[in-house]
Amino acid sequence: MARADIKPKSICHAKKWSDEVENLYRFQQAGYRDEVEYKQVKQVDTDRIINLVVGGLTSLLLVVTLISAFVFPQLPPKPVNIFFAFCISLCCISAGILIYWYRQGDLEPKFRNLIYYILFSIVMLCICANLYFHEVGK
């Protein structure tokens, strides 16, 4: 019997798929194993967005504070302003190290709240420093 003589069998499609099979098919087409994996990846994306927003705002406020320390209220800068900005920068170094360790997986997820607290403290220090540099309240 030659290969050319073999005819393929007809394919019988299911008339109706169950909702479970349909959802599983959709998750697999999207690149996920199942609904549980989809929810885990979605949670990671949400956490990443929160981390980027909080880190970005803190970094922006820190840069504004460092520039303000050297520029305001007039040139040349006051040594007290430079010292204040230097102390805030030292706090940022420790926060940066914790963030690096957290992203490497060396810290447990419970330390994320500690990192948020430290970043909040840095934001508050930056606000206080900017108020002092711009002589608000005098």
TAPEMO-V527732 format. One record per residue. RES is the residue in one small letter. PSI is psi as a letter, one per 40 degrees, with the letter a starting at -180 (NA if undefined). BURIAL is I if it has 24 or more other ideal C-beta (glycine too) atoms within 12 Angstrom, else O. Layout:
((RES & PSI & BURIAL) (RES & PSI & BURIAL))
This chain:
((m & h & O) (a & i & O) (r & d & O) (a & d & O) (d & e & O) (i & h & O) (k & i & O) (p & i & O) (k & i & O) (s & i & O) (i & h & O) (c & h & O) (h & i & O) (a & i & O) (k & d & O) (k & h & O) (w & i & O) (s & i & O) (d & d & O) (e & d & O) (v & d & O) (e & d & O) (n & d & O) (l & d & O) (y & d & O) (r & d & O) (f & d & O) (q & d & O) (q & d & O) (a & e & O) (g & e & O) (y & i & O) (r & d & O) (d & a & O) (e & d & O) (v & d & O) (e & d & O) (y & d & O) (k & d & O) (q & d & O) (v & d & O) (k & d & O) (q & d & O) (v & d & O) (d & d & O) (t & d & O) (d & d & O) (r & d & O) (i & d & O) (i & d & O) (n & d & O) (l & d & O) (v & d & O) (v & d & I) (g & d & I) (g & d & O) (l & d & O) (t & d & I) (s & d & I) (l & d & O) (l & d & I) (l & d & I) (v & d & O) (v & d & I) (t & d & I) (l & d & I) (i & d & O) (s & d & I) (a & d & I) (f & d & O) (v & d & O) (f & i & I) (p & d & O) (q & i & O) (l & i & O) (p & i & O) (p & i & O) (k & h & O) (p & d & O) (v & d & O) (n & d & I) (i & d & O) (f & d & O) (f & d & I) (a & d & I) (f & d & O) (c & d & O) (i & d & I) (s & d & I) (l & d & O) (c & d & I) (c & d & I) (i & d & O) (s & d & O) (a & d & I) (g & d & O) (i & d & O) (l & d & I) (i & d & I) (y & d & O) (w & d & O) (y & d & I) (r & d & O) (q & e & O) (g & e & O) (d & d & O) (l & i & O) (e & i & O) (p & d & O) (k & e & O) (f & e & O) (r & d & O) (n & d & O) (l & d & O) (i & d & I) (y & d & I) (y & d & O) (i & d & I) (l & d & I) (f & d & O) (s & d & O) (i & d & I) (v & d & I) (m & d & O) (l & d & I) (c & d & I) (i & d & O) (c & d & O) (a & d & I) (n & d & I) (l & d & O) (y & d & I) (f & d & I) (h & e & O) (e & f & O) (v & h & O) (g & e & O) (k & NA & O))
